[in-house]
């Protein structure tokens, strides 16, 4: 028995969970880098949304 190697499970639920979370994190990061807030708001509301106004800061 000492000469036999134990079988190592290749699929473990914890490993699959970690890989899934890593993929979700990478996907979310690339989405946030390549998408602007104005694009998302315009897509949601259908009209351009004013996120800041230069005239109010000048007065």
Residue pairs with C-beta under 8 A, 6 or more apart in sequence:
37 51
38 48
38 49
38 51
41 49
41 51
42 48
42 49
